[in-house]
């Protein structure tokens, strides 16, 4: 029994009950949303110690943090430090995108340490394993790609990003469209190279029913990867992106019919004026399936500040229907992030998610702001520091320049409007 099958049979699982508690709603609301394919609870049957996370319609916007090694930097202790930084900053999920070192050992350690929902990209392992054995992408077999899915499910990953929507027909469209940045999805680029060299259909599309069968066995959630997401504003909303989205819409239904939960991944680099239309189109084509966006990043010219460019896009996207924001760190496009960059990225994405929740009318989001405003009016500094979205940074900034009168702040001092009002 998967979460989706249980929901359709009218059964409220312990995970549904827990999500309802976290969201301050009735368990029946969660069950009905899952049954309709509008809400997911990614929770692999192999996980035991992890918390649960509900993603979708009517729920608070969730935030994912990407961590993972590279060929240049594959320190497992560093990755655990990133994991803990993400959890401490309030990430709802973490994805292991490792491409360097012993990938399975790294993944198992992350699964062991993590207390949040976990995701991964199985094709990375197939490619890295081939490279370590001095084989090229051309040498990877269709079975290698499918077996990687099985391995990640067996290791306890809750949601797997699989680029099922890249087809031979799509490659024809890609060739016709003169993209500025081409294919920027790493998993997508691997599949394009494999398909081109073999002149064969994408195994993840061709053998989709097999992929879904594996995931149903573990009740893992299928994250339909956006292999053709735009990597430049000039490439946004082109025929390539839309062609893949139409394929993903088909696959959402096919997976749901097999009792497997689905989240659909989206763009990418997108100008602000396009974001509402892109969110609306995805929701309509995919029948309300939860939408997971990277950013979107709203300008190409701000390396070093892409946690800000993505937070701007994320707030707009989530206010128009996106359910799950993948953070972007200040090192995006520049280098592998460190733990402090992970923290910055998570906080920026959480601000975006919360701003969107206010726009969505989420009652708990409005209560949070109301409580903070009351504490600010009372000049209750201890309460404010405990209530704000990043207590560590707020406390550090206040303590860096303390006022003589600790009931005010050093910007206004005795001219604090609240102090003046209280003493008038």
Sine and cosine of phi, psi and omega as CSV:
sin_phi,cos_phi,sin_psi,cos_psi,sin_omega,cos_omega
0.00,0.00,0.84,-0.54,0.09,-1.00
-1.00,-0.07,0.19,-0.98,0.07,-1.00
-0.84,0.54,-0.66,0.75,-0.03,-1.00
-0.92,0.39,-0.70,0.72,0.02,-1.00
-0.90,0.43,-0.66,0.75,0.02,-1.00
-0.87,0.49,-0.72,0.70,-0.02,-1.00
-0.87,0.50,-0.67,0.74,-0.01,-1.00
-0.94,0.35,-0.40,0.92,0.05,-1.00
-1.00,0.00,0.08,1.00,0.03,-1.00
0.99,0.13,0.24,0.97,-0.04,-1.00
-1.00,-0.10,0.78,-0.63,0.09,-1.00
-0.99,-0.10,0.91,-0.40,-0.05,-1.00
-0.99,0.12,0.26,-0.97,0.08,-1.00
-0.85,0.53,-0.57,0.82,0.02,-1.00
-0.91,0.41,-0.64,0.77,0.04,-1.00
-0.90,0.44,-0.66,0.75,0.01,-1.00
-0.89,0.46,-0.67,0.74,-0.01,-1.00
-0.92,0.40,-0.69,0.73,0.03,-1.00
-0.88,0.48,-0.66,0.75,0.03,-1.00
-0.86,0.50,-0.65,0.76,0.04,-1.00
-0.88,0.47,-0.71,0.71,-0.03,-1.00
-0.92,0.40,-0.56,0.83,-0.05,-1.00
-1.00,-0.03,-0.09,1.00,0.00,-1.00
0.86,0.52,0.76,0.65,0.04,-1.00
-0.66,-0.75,0.02,-1.00,0.00,-1.00
-0.99,0.16,0.61,-0.79,0.06,-1.00
-0.82,0.57,-0.53,0.85,0.01,-1.00
-0.89,0.45,-0.54,0.84,0.04,-1.00
-0.90,0.45,-0.66,0.75,0.02,-1.00
-0.92,0.38,-0.72,0.70,-0.01,-1.00
-0.86,0.52,-0.73,0.69,-0.03,-1.00
-0.90,0.44,-0.63,0.77,0.01,-1.00
-0.91,0.42,-0.63,0.77,0.05,-1.00
-0.92,0.39,-0.69,0.73,0.00,-1.00
-0.86,0.51,-0.56,0.83,-0.01,-1.00
-0.99,0.11,-0.15,0.99,-0.04,-1.00
0.99,0.13,0.18,0.98,-0.02,-1.00
-1.00,-0.08,-0.23,0.97,0.02,-1.00
-0.74,-0.67,0.59,-0.81,0.10,-0.99
-0.77,-0.64,0.45,-0.90,0.19,-0.98
-0.80,-0.60,1.00,-0.07,0.01,-1.00
-0.94,0.35,0.91,-0.41,-0.05,-1.00
-0.39,-0.92,0.99,-0.11,0.02,-1.00
-0.89,0.45,0.68,-0.74,0.00,-1.00
-0.86,0.51,-0.35,0.94,-0.01,-1.00
-0.98,0.17,-0.27,0.96,0.00,-1.00
-0.99,0.17,0.57,-0.82,0.02,-1.00
-0.77,-0.64,-0.67,0.74,-0.13,-0.99
-1.00,-0.05,-0.06,1.00,-0.12,-0.99
-0.98,0.20,0.44,-0.90,0.15,-0.99
-0.98,0.18,0.26,-0.97,0.00,-1.00
-0.97,-0.25,0.37,-0.93,-0.08,-1.00
-0.61,-0.80,0.85,-0.52,0.08,-1.00
-1.00,-0.10,0.70,-0.72,-0.05,-1.00
-0.75,-0.66,0.79,-0.61,0.08,-1.00
0.59,-0.81,-0.29,-0.96,-0.14,-0.99
-0.86,0.51,0.80,-0.60,0.06,-1.00
0.99,0.11,-0.04,1.00,-0.02,-1.00
-0.96,-0.28,0.28,-0.96,0.07,-1.00
-0.88,0.48,0.58,-0.81,0.03,-1.00
-0.93,0.37,0.76,-0.65,-0.06,-1.00
-0.98,-0.18,0.35,-0.94,-0.07,-1.00
-0.81,-0.58,0.74,-0.67,0.08,-1.00
-0.93,-0.37,0.58,-0.81,0.08,-1.00
-0.88,-0.47,0.76,-0.65,0.06,-1.00
-1.00,-0.02,0.73,-0.68,0.15,-0.99
-0.77,-0.64,-0.03,-1.00,0.06,-1.00
0.66,-0.75,0.47,-0.88,-0.02,-1.00
-0.98,0.18,0.16,-0.99,0.15,-0.99
-0.72,-0.69,0.08,-1.00,0.03,-1.00
-0.89,0.46,-0.50,0.86,-0.02,-1.00
-0.99,0.11,-0.53,0.85,-0.06,-1.00
-0.72,-0.69,0.95,-0.30,-0.02,-1.00
-0.74,-0.67,0.79,0.61,0.01,-1.00
-1.00,0.03,0.93,-0.36,-0.04,-1.00
-0.89,0.45,-0.60,0.80,0.02,-1.00
-0.89,0.45,-0.57,0.82,0.05,-1.00
-0.91,0.41,-0.59,0.81,0.02,-1.00
-0.94,0.34,-0.61,0.79,0.06,-1.00
-0.91,0.41,-0.59,0.80,0.06,-1.00
-0.89,0.45,-0.63,0.78,0.06,-1.00
-0.91,0.42,-0.67,0.74,0.04,-1.00
-0.84,0.54,-0.75,0.66,-0.03,-1.00
-0.92,0.40,-0.59,0.81,0.05,-1.00
-0.90,0.44,-0.67,0.75,0.02,-1.00
-0.90,0.44,-0.71,0.71,0.00,-1.00
-0.90,0.44,-0.69,0.72,-0.02,-1.00
-0.89,0.45,-0.58,0.81,-0.01,-1.00
-0.98,0.21,-0.18,0.98,0.10,-1.00
0.97,-0.25,0.32,0.95,0.06,-1.00
-0.89,0.46,0.61,-0.79,0.04,-1.00
-1.00,0.03,-0.38,0.93,-0.03,-1.00
-0.47,-0.88,0.38,-0.92,0.05,-1.00
-0.70,-0.71,0.69,-0.73,0.10,-1.00
-0.95,-0.32,0.72,-0.69,0.11,-0.99
-1.00,-0.04,0.94,-0.35,-0.02,-1.00
-0.94,-0.34,0.53,0.85,-0.08,-1.00
-0.87,0.50,0.65,-0.76,0.07,-1.00
-0.72,-0.69,0.15,0.99,0.01,-1.00
-0.70,-0.71,0.58,-0.81,0.00,-1.00
1.00,0.06,-0.29,-0.96,0.02,-1.00
-0.99,0.15,1.00,-0.10,-0.17,-0.99
-0.88,0.48,-0.64,0.77,-0.05,-1.00
-0.94,0.33,-0.62,0.78,0.04,-1.00
-0.90,0.44,-0.65,0.76,0.03,-1.00
-0.89,0.45,-0.72,0.69,-0.02,-1.00
-0.88,0.47,-0.70,0.71,-0.01,-1.00
-0.89,0.46,-0.60,0.80,0.02,-1.00
-0.92,0.39,-0.66,0.75,0.03,-1.00
-0.91,0.42,-0.68,0.73,0.05,-1.00
-0.87,0.50,-0.65,0.76,0.00,-1.00
-0.91,0.43,-0.62,0.78,-0.11,-0.99
-1.00,0.03,-0.46,0.89,-0.16,-0.99
-0.96,0.29,0.58,-0.82,0.11,-0.99
-0.88,-0.47,0.17,0.99,0.02,-1.00
-0.87,-0.49,0.15,-0.99,0.06,-1.00
-0.87,0.50,0.65,-0.76,-0.07,-1.00
-0.86,-0.51,0.64,-0.77,0.08,-1.00
-0.79,-0.61,0.21,-0.98,0.02,-1.00
-0.33,-0.94,0.10,-0.99,0.03,-1.00
-0.80,-0.60,0.99,-0.15,-0.13,-0.99
-0.85,0.53,-0.54,0.84,-0.07,-1.00
-0.90,0.45,-0.44,0.90,0.04,-1.00
-0.85,0.53,-0.68,0.74,-0.04,-1.00
-0.91,0.41,-0.65,0.76,0.02,-1.00
-0.87,0.49,-0.67,0.74,-0.03,-1.00
-0.95,0.30,-0.71,0.70,-0.01,-1.00
-0.90,0.43,-0.63,0.78,0.04,-1.00
-0.89,0.46,-0.67,0.74,0.03,-1.00
-0.89,0.46,-0.70,0.72,-0.01,-1.00
-0.89,0.45,-0.64,0.77,-0.01,-1.00
-0.93,0.38,-0.39,0.92,0.06,-1.00
-0.99,-0.15,0.32,0.95,0.04,-1.00
0.85,0.52,0.61,0.80,0.10,-1.00
-0.92,-0.39,0.43,-0.90,0.02,-1.00
-0.99,-0.14,0.09,-1.00,0.06,-1.00
-0.86,0.52,-0.56,0.83,0.00,-1.00
-0.88,0.48,-0.48,0.88,-0.04,-1.00
-0.99,0.17,-0.22,0.97,0.01,-1.00
-0.94,0.34,0.70,-0.71,0.01,-1.00
-1.00,-0.10,0.28,-0.96,0.10,-1.00
-0.85,0.53,-0.63,0.78,0.02,-1.00
-0.90,0.43,-0.59,0.81,0.04,-1.00
-0.85,0.53,-0.68,0.73,-0.03,-1.00
-0.92,0.39,-0.66,0.75,0.01,-1.00
-0.94,0.35,-0.65,0.76,-0.01,-1.00
-0.90,0.44,-0.51,0.86,0.04,-1.00
-0.89,0.45,-0.59,0.81,0.05,-1.00
-0.89,0.46,-0.72,0.69,0.01,-1.00
-0.86,0.50,-0.70,0.72,-0.02,-1.00
-0.88,0.47,-0.70,0.71,-0.02,-1.00
-0.92,0.38,-0.60,0.80,0.08,-1.00
-0.90,0.43,-0.70,0.72,0.00,-1.00
-0.88,0.48,-0.54,0.84,-0.02,-1.00
-0.99,0.17,-0.08,1.00,0.12,-0.99
0.98,-0.18,0.27,0.96,0.02,-1.00
-0.95,0.32,0.69,-0.72,-0.09,-1.00
-0.99,0.13,-0.65,0.76,0.04,-1.00
-0.69,-0.73,0.71,-0.70,-0.10,-1.00
-0.91,-0.42,0.82,-0.58,0.09,-1.00
-0.99,0.11,0.89,-0.46,-0.02,-1.00
-0.76,-0.65,0.80,-0.61,-0.10,-0.99
-1.00,0.05,0.96,0.27,-0.09,-1.00
-0.99,0.15,-0.28,0.96,-0.15,-0.99
-1.00,0.02,0.01,1.00,0.04,-1.00
-1.00,0.06,0.91,-0.42,-0.05,-1.00
-0.85,-0.53,0.19,-0.98,0.05,-1.00
-0.88,0.47,-0.60,0.80,0.06,-1.00
-0.88,0.47,-0.62,0.79,0.02,-1.00
-0.91,0.42,-0.61,0.79,0.01,-1.00
-0.88,0.47,-0.53,0.85,0.06,-1.00
-0.91,0.41,-0.67,0.75,0.03,-1.00
-0.91,0.41,-0.66,0.75,0.02,-1.00
-0.86,0.51,-0.64,0.77,0.00,-1.00
-0.92,0.39,-0.58,0.82,-0.02,-1.00
-0.96,0.27,-0.56,0.83,-0.03,-1.00
-1.00,0.07,0.81,-0.59,-0.02,-1.00
-1.00,0.00,0.98,0.20,0.00,-1.00
-0.94,0.35,0.54,-0.84,0.07,-1.00
-0.93,0.36,-0.72,0.70,-0.07,-1.00
-0.93,-0.38,0.11,0.99,0.09,-1.00
0.86,0.51,-0.74,-0.67,-0.01,-1.00
-0.98,-0.18,0.91,-0.41,-0.05,-1.00
-0.97,-0.23,-0.19,0.98,0.12,-0.99
-0.95,0.31,0.82,-0.57,-0.03,-1.00
-0.89,0.45,-0.74,0.68,0.04,-1.00
-0.89,0.46,-0.63,0.77,0.04,-1.00
-0.89,0.45,-0.65,0.76,-0.01,-1.00
-0.92,0.40,-0.58,0.81,0.05,-1.00
-0.88,0.47,-0.70,0.71,-0.03,-1.00
-0.93,0.37,-0.63,0.77,0.04,-1.00
-0.87,0.50,-0.69,0.73,0.01,-1.00
-0.91,0.42,-0.69,0.73,-0.01,-1.00
-0.89,0.46,-0.74,0.68,-0.04,-1.00
-0.91,0.42,-0.63,0.78,-0.01,-1.00
-0.92,0.40,-0.69,0.72,-0.04,-1.00
-0.94,0.33,-0.54,0.84,-0.02,-1.00
-1.00,-0.06,-0.27,0.96,-0.13,-0.99
0.79,0.62,0.73,0.68,-0.04,-1.00
-0.75,-0.66,0.36,-0.93,0.03,-1.00
-0.92,0.39,0.47,-0.88,0.07,-1.00
-0.85,0.52,0.87,-0.50,0.00,-1.00
-0.85,0.53,-0.52,0.85,-0.01,-1.00
-0.95,0.32,-0.38,0.92,0.11,-0.99
-1.00,0.01,-0.73,0.69,-0.04,-1.00
-0.89,0.46,-0.59,0.81,-0.04,-1.00
-0.93,-0.38,0.58,0.82,-0.10,-1.00
-0.85,0.52,-0.66,0.75,-0.01,-1.00
-0.88,0.47,-0.56,0.83,0.04,-1.00
-0.93,0.36,-0.66,0.75,0.05,-1.00
-0.86,0.51,-0.74,0.67,-0.02,-1.00
-0.90,0.44,-0.62,0.79,0.02,-1.00
-0.88,0.48,-0.67,0.75,0.04,-1.00
-0.89,0.46,-0.71,0.70,-0.06,-1.00
-0.93,0.36,-0.57,0.82,0.04,-1.00
-0.89,0.45,-0.60,0.80,-0.01,-1.00
-0.84,0.54,-0.58,0.82,-0.05,-1.00
-0.97,-0.25,-0.03,1.00,-0.14,-0.99
0.82,0.57,0.61,0.79,0.10,-1.00
-0.99,0.15,0.49,-0.87,-0.01,-1.00
-1.00,-0.06,0.69,-0.72,0.02,-1.00
-1.00,0.03,0.88,-0.48,0.10,-0.99
-0.98,-0.18,0.96,-0.27,-0.06,-1.00
-0.97,0.26,0.97,-0.25,-0.13,-0.99
-0.92,0.40,0.61,-0.79,0.04,-1.00
-1.00,-0.06,0.98,0.19,-0.05,-1.00
-0.90,0.44,-0.33,0.94,-0.02,-1.00
-0.92,-0.38,0.44,0.90,0.04,-1.00
-0.87,0.49,0.58,-0.81,0.00,-1.00
-0.94,0.34,0.72,-0.70,0.05,-1.00
-0.97,-0.26,0.16,0.99,0.05,-1.00
-0.47,-0.88,0.53,-0.85,0.01,-1.00
-0.85,0.53,-0.55,0.84,-0.03,-1.00
-0.91,0.41,-0.34,0.94,-0.03,-1.00
-0.99,-0.12,-0.08,1.00,-0.09,-1.00
-0.92,0.38,0.64,-0.77,0.10,-0.99
0.88,0.47,0.53,0.85,0.02,-1.00
-1.00,0.01,0.03,-1.00,-0.05,-1.00
-0.88,0.47,-0.54,0.84,-0.02,-1.00
-0.90,0.43,-0.78,0.63,0.00,-1.00
-0.87,0.50,-0.69,0.72,-0.05,-1.00
-0.94,0.33,-0.57,0.82,0.04,-1.00
-0.88,0.47,-0.73,0.69,0.00,-1.00
-0.90,0.44,-0.66,0.75,-0.01,-1.00
-0.86,0.51,-0.62,0.78,0.04,-1.00
-0.90,0.43,-0.61,0.79,0.06,-1.00
-0.91,0.41,-0.68,0.74,0.00,-1.00
-0.88,0.47,-0.59,0.81,0.03,-1.00
-0.87,0.48,-0.64,0.77,0.07,-1.00
-0.89,0.45,-0.68,0.73,-0.09,-1.00
-0.95,0.30,-0.48,0.88,0.09,-1.00
-0.83,0.56,-0.77,0.64,-0.04,-1.00
-0.91,0.42,-0.66,0.75,-0.01,-1.00
-0.90,0.44,-0.63,0.77,0.03,-1.00
-0.94,0.35,-0.71,0.70,0.02,-1.00
-0.86,0.51,-0.59,0.81,0.03,-1.00
-0.90,0.43,-0.36,0.93,0.03,-1.00
-0.98,-0.19,0.26,0.96,0.07,-1.00
0.93,0.36,0.48,0.88,0.04,-1.00
-0.94,-0.35,0.77,-0.64,0.02,-1.00
-0.95,0.31,0.53,-0.85,-0.07,-1.00
-0.69,-0.72,0.65,-0.76,0.24,-0.97
-0.83,-0.56,0.63,-0.78,-0.05,-1.00
-0.97,-0.26,0.78,-0.62,0.02,-1.00
-1.00,0.06,0.52,-0.85,-0.04,-1.00
-0.76,-0.66,-0.21,-0.98,-0.12,-0.99
-0.94,0.35,0.37,-0.93,0.34,0.94
0.94,-0.35,-0.20,-0.98,0.11,-0.99
-1.00,0.00,0.89,-0.45,-0.10,-0.99
-0.61,-0.79,0.78,-0.62,0.08,-1.00
-0.91,0.41,0.51,-0.86,-0.09,-1.00
-0.80,0.61,-0.67,0.74,-0.10,-1.00
-0.92,0.40,-0.33,0.95,0.00,-1.00
-1.00,0.00,-0.30,0.95,-0.16,-0.99
-0.86,0.51,-0.77,0.64,-0.02,-1.00
-0.84,0.54,-0.67,0.74,-0.02,-1.00
-0.91,0.41,-0.63,0.77,0.02,-1.00
-0.91,0.42,-0.65,0.76,0.02,-1.00
-0.91,0.43,-0.70,0.72,-0.02,-1.00
-0.89,0.45,-0.69,0.72,-0.02,-1.00
-0.89,0.46,-0.71,0.70,-0.01,-1.00
-0.87,0.49,-0.72,0.70,-0.04,-1.00
-0.89,0.45,-0.64,0.77,-0.02,-1.00
-0.94,0.34,-0.72,0.70,-0.03,-1.00
-0.91,0.41,-0.62,0.79,-0.10,-1.00
-0.99,-0.14,0.29,0.96,0.13,-0.99
0.83,0.56,0.64,0.77,0.09,-1.00
0.99,0.15,0.19,0.98,0.04,-1.00
-0.86,0.51,0.57,-0.82,0.05,-1.00
-0.81,0.59,0.62,-0.79,-0.07,-1.00
-0.90,-0.44,0.75,-0.66,-0.10,-1.00
-0.88,-0.48,0.91,-0.42,-0.11,-0.99
-0.90,-0.44,0.59,-0.81,0.11,-0.99
-1.00,-0.05,0.99,-0.11,-0.12,-0.99
1.00,-0.04,-0.96,-0.29,-0.10,1.00
-0.92,0.40,0.51,-0.86,0.08,-1.00
-0.99,0.13,0.80,-0.59,-0.19,-0.98
-0.99,-0.16,-0.02,1.00,0.12,-0.99
-0.43,-0.90,0.51,-0.86,-0.05,-1.00
-1.00,-0.01,-0.09,1.00,-0.24,-0.97
-0.97,-0.25,0.29,0.96,-0.11,-0.99
-0.85,-0.53,0.72,0.70,0.09,-1.00
-0.84,0.54,0.66,-0.75,-0.11,-0.99
0.99,-0.14,-0.34,0.94,-0.01,-1.00
-0.78,-0.63,0.37,0.93,-0.07,-1.00
-0.95,0.30,-0.18,0.98,0.18,-0.98
-0.93,0.36,-0.45,0.89,0.03,-1.00
-0.99,0.12,-0.72,0.69,0.00,-1.00
-0.87,0.49,-0.58,0.82,-0.01,-1.00
-0.98,0.21,-0.53,0.85,0.04,-1.00
-0.92,0.39,-0.61,0.80,0.07,-1.00
-0.87,0.50,-0.77,0.63,0.01,-1.00
-0.90,0.43,-0.63,0.78,-0.02,-1.00
-0.90,0.43,-0.64,0.76,0.02,-1.00
-0.89,0.46,-0.68,0.74,0.00,-1.00
-0.93,0.37,-0.70,0.72,-0.02,-1.00
-0.88,0.48,-0.74,0.67,-0.04,-1.00
-0.92,0.38,-0.56,0.83,0.03,-1.00
-0.93,0.36,-0.28,0.96,0.03,-1.00
-0.94,-0.34,0.28,0.96,0.17,-0.99
0.82,-0.58,-0.26,0.96,0.06,-1.00
-0.90,0.44,0.58,-0.82,-0.12,-0.99
-0.93,-0.36,-0.34,0.94,-0.20,-0.98
-0.58,-0.82,0.88,-0.48,-0.02,-1.00
-0.97,-0.25,0.81,-0.58,0.14,-0.99
-1.00,0.04,0.85,-0.53,-0.02,-1.00
-0.89,0.45,0.32,-0.95,0.17,-0.99
-0.77,-0.64,0.67,-0.74,-0.03,-1.00
-0.99,-0.13,0.20,-0.98,0.06,-1.00
-0.88,0.47,-0.32,0.95,-0.04,-1.00
-1.00,-0.01,0.00,1.00,0.02,-1.00
-0.78,0.62,0.71,-0.71,-0.03,-1.00
0.96,0.29,0.01,1.00,-0.10,-0.99
-0.84,-0.55,-0.72,0.69,-0.08,-1.00
-0.21,-0.98,0.16,-0.99,0.10,-0.99
-0.93,0.36,0.76,-0.65,-0.03,-1.00
-0.95,0.32,0.45,-0.89,0.15,-0.99
-0.98,-0.20,0.07,-1.00,-0.08,-1.00
-0.84,0.54,-0.64,0.77,-0.02,-1.00
-0.92,0.38,-0.51,0.86,0.05,-1.00
-0.95,0.30,-0.58,0.81,0.07,-1.00
-0.87,0.50,-0.71,0.70,0.00,-1.00
-0.87,0.50,-0.72,0.69,0.01,-1.00
-0.87,0.50,-0.68,0.73,-0.01,-1.00
-0.90,0.44,-0.68,0.73,0.00,-1.00
-0.90,0.43,-0.71,0.70,-0.03,-1.00
-0.89,0.46,-0.69,0.73,0.02,-1.00
-0.87,0.49,-0.69,0.72,-0.01,-1.00
-0.93,0.38,-0.58,0.81,0.02,-1.00
-0.92,0.38,-0.59,0.81,0.07,-1.00
-0.89,0.46,-0.70,0.71,0.03,-1.00
-0.87,0.49,-0.71,0.70,-0.02,-1.00
-0.88,0.47,-0.68,0.74,-0.03,-1.00
-0.93,0.36,-0.65,0.76,0.05,-1.00
-0.86,0.52,-0.65,0.76,0.03,-1.00
-0.93,0.38,-0.62,0.79,0.00,-1.00
-0.89,0.45,-0.55,0.83,0.09,-1.00
-0.89,0.45,-0.69,0.73,0.02,-1.00
-0.91,0.42,-0.55,0.84,0.02,-1.00
-0.97,0.25,-0.22,0.97,-0.01,-1.00
0.99,0.14,0.42,0.91,0.04,-1.00
-0.92,0.39,0.87,-0.49,-0.13,-0.99
-0.87,0.50,-0.66,0.76,-0.03,-1.00
-0.92,0.39,-0.50,0.86,0.04,-1.00
-0.92,0.38,-0.70,0.71,0.02,-1.00
-0.91,0.41,-0.61,0.79,0.03,-1.00
-0.90,0.44,-0.63,0.78,0.02,-1.00
-0.86,0.52,-0.75,0.66,0.01,-1.00
-0.90,0.43,-0.64,0.77,0.00,-1.00
-0.89,0.46,-0.70,0.71,0.02,-1.00
-0.88,0.48,-0.66,0.75,-0.01,-1.00
-0.90,0.43,-0.65,0.76,0.00,-1.00
-0.90,0.44,-0.65,0.76,0.03,-1.00
-0.89,0.45,-0.68,0.74,0.02,-1.00
-0.91,0.43,-0.62,0.79,0.03,-1.00
-0.91,0.42,-0.68,0.73,0.01,-1.00
-0.90,0.44,-0.59,0.80,0.01,-1.00
-0.98,0.20,-0.10,0.99,-0.10,-0.99
0.84,0.54,0.64,0.77,0.04,-1.00
-1.00,0.02,1.00,-0.01,-0.12,-0.99
-0.94,0.35,-0.62,0.78,0.03,-1.00
-0.89,0.46,-0.68,0.73,0.02,-1.00
-0.91,0.40,-0.66,0.75,0.02,-1.00
-0.88,0.47,-0.70,0.71,-0.03,-1.00
-0.92,0.40,-0.50,0.87,0.01,-1.00
-0.99,0.17,-0.39,0.92,-0.14,-0.99
-0.99,-0.11,-0.42,0.91,-0.13,-0.99
-0.94,0.34,0.19,-0.98,-0.16,-0.99
-0.95,0.32,-0.43,0.90,0.02,-1.00
-0.68,-0.73,0.98,0.20,-0.06,-1.00
-0.83,0.55,-0.61,0.79,-0.05,-1.00
-0.88,0.48,-0.74,0.67,-0.03,-1.00
-0.94,0.34,-0.66,0.75,-0.01,-1.00
-0.88,0.48,-0.69,0.72,0.00,-1.00
-0.90,0.43,-0.67,0.74,0.00,-1.00
-0.88,0.47,-0.69,0.73,-0.02,-1.00
-0.93,0.38,-0.64,0.77,0.02,-1.00
-0.91,0.41,-0.70,0.72,-0.05,-1.00
-0.95,0.33,-0.30,0.95,-0.01,-1.00
-0.96,0.30,-0.28,0.96,-0.02,-1.00
-0.43,-0.90,0.95,0.33,-0.08,-1.00
-0.96,0.28,0.63,-0.78,0.04,-1.00
-0.99,0.17,0.25,-0.97,0.07,-1.00
-0.92,0.40,-0.65,0.76,0.07,-1.00
-0.99,-0.13,0.94,-0.35,-0.12,-0.99
-0.97,0.23,0.08,1.00,0.11,-0.99
-1.00,0.00,-0.02,1.00,0.04,-1.00
-0.79,-0.61,-0.10,-1.00,0.13,-0.99
-0.92,-0.40,0.26,-0.96,-0.13,-0.99
-0.97,0.24,-0.12,0.99,0.05,-1.00
-0.96,0.29,-0.75,0.66,-0.05,-1.00
-0.98,-0.18,-0.43,0.90,-0.02,-1.00
0.79,0.61,-0.78,-0.63,-0.06,-1.00
-0.93,0.37,-0.20,0.98,0.02,-1.00
-1.00,-0.02,0.20,0.98,0.05,-1.00
-0.81,0.59,0.80,-0.59,-0.08,-1.00
-0.88,0.48,-0.54,0.84,-0.02,-1.00
-0.96,0.27,-0.61,0.79,0.05,-1.00
-0.90,0.43,-0.71,0.71,0.00,-1.00
-0.86,0.51,-0.69,0.72,-0.01,-1.00
-0.91,0.42,-0.64,0.77,-0.04,-1.00
-0.94,0.34,-0.47,0.88,-0.10,-0.99
-0.99,-0.16,-0.03,1.00,-0.03,-1.00
-0.99,0.12,0.00,0.00,0.00,0.00
